[in-house]
Amino acid sequence: SSTSSTHFKMSCEACGWMAAFASCLAFGSFGVPIKSKRAKSVDVDPLVFQSYKTIMVFVTSWLVLLGGVEFSFTPWGIVSGLFWVPGGVGTVYAVKTAGLAIGIGTGSCFIVLTSFIWGIFIFKEHVHSHVGAVFSVLC
């Protein structure tokens, strides 16, 4: 029925918002260990920190299979990784040299702008409010 499909669509949208919120907390906090006294004392290379992040993503990504998600492979995952790894190394270097607030804060602003451009202009994604979307990017 259309009522149940509307409810399902709204609940999936709510799940998306919750995932986005959790993502904000995680991405906003992942640089904390980089600034720790112990990491500073041994001067861990940004590529090493990125390797730790990559290993954790690889290990934890298998957990979705326990939730009933079917395994699938796409070469686009490799392409995504080719962007993600250098971006992660740059972010770790930014946090080490400019600080957590500047490195993550500035980087996040540009990530939003870049993702907005890809989503709206390249993939022609639908937004609920063009005015709200433009306002969000400008703020």
MODELLER restraints for C-alpha pairs under 7 A, 6 or more apart:
rsr = mdl.restraints
at = mdl.atoms
rsr.add(forms.Gaussian(group=physical.xy_distance, feature=features.Distance(at['CA:28:A'], at['CA:104:A']), mean=6.97, stdev=0.5))
rsr.add(forms.Gaussian(group=physical.xy_distance, feature=features.Distance(at['CA:31:A'], at['CA:95:A']), mean=6.71, stdev=0.5))
rsr.add(forms.Gaussian(group=physical.xy_distance, feature=features.Distance(at['CA:31:A'], at['CA:100:A']), mean=6.43, stdev=0.5))
rsr.add(forms.Gaussian(group=physical.xy_distance, feature=features.Distance(at['CA:34:A'], at['CA:96:A']), mean=6.64, stdev=0.5))
rsr.add(forms.Gaussian(group=physical.xy_distance, feature=features.Distance(at['CA:35:A'], at['CA:96:A']), mean=6.68, stdev=0.5))
rsr.add(forms.Gaussian(group=physical.xy_distance, feature=features.Distance(at['CA:46:A'], at['CA:89:A']), mean=5.45, stdev=0.5))
rsr.add(forms.Gaussian(group=physical.xy_distance, feature=features.Distance(at['CA:46:A'], at['CA:92:A']), mean=5.37, stdev=0.5))
rsr.add(forms.Gaussian(group=physical.xy_distance, feature=features.Distance(at['CA:46:A'], at['CA:93:A']), mean=5.55, stdev=0.5))
rsr.add(forms.Gaussian(group=physical.xy_distance, feature=features.Distance(at['CA:47:A'], at['CA:89:A']), mean=5.63, stdev=0.5))
rsr.add(forms.Gaussian(group=physical.xy_distance, feature=features.Distance(at['CA:50:A'], at['CA:85:A']), mean=6.92, stdev=0.5))
rsr.add(forms.Gaussian(group=physical.xy_distance, feature=features.Distance(at['CA:50:A'], at['CA:88:A']), mean=5.99, stdev=0.5))
rsr.add(forms.Gaussian(group=physical.xy_distance, feature=features.Distance(at['CA:50:A'], at['CA:89:A']), mean=5.63, stdev=0.5))
rsr.add(forms.Gaussian(group=physical.xy_distance, feature=features.Distance(at['CA:65:A'], at['CA:71:A']), mean=6.79, stdev=0.5))
rsr.add(forms.Gaussian(group=physical.xy_distance, feature=features.Distance(at['CA:91:A'], at['CA:103:A']), mean=6.51, stdev=0.5))
rsr.add(forms.Gaussian(group=physical.xy_distance, feature=features.Distance(at['CA:94:A'], at['CA:103:A']), mean=4.72, stdev=0.5))
rsr.add(forms.Gaussian(group=physical.xy_distance, feature=features.Distance(at['CA:95:A'], at['CA:103:A']), mean=4.71, stdev=0.5))
rsr.add(forms.Gaussian(group=physical.xy_distance, feature=features.Distance(at['CA:95:A'], at['CA:104:A']), mean=6.77, stdev=0.5))
rsr.add(forms.Gaussian(group=physical.xy_distance, feature=features.Distance(at['CA:113:A'], at['CA:137:A']), mean=6.46, stdev=0.5))
rsr.add(forms.Gaussian(group=physical.xy_distance, feature=features.Distance(at['CA:119:A'], at['CA:125:A']), mean=5.47, stdev=0.5))
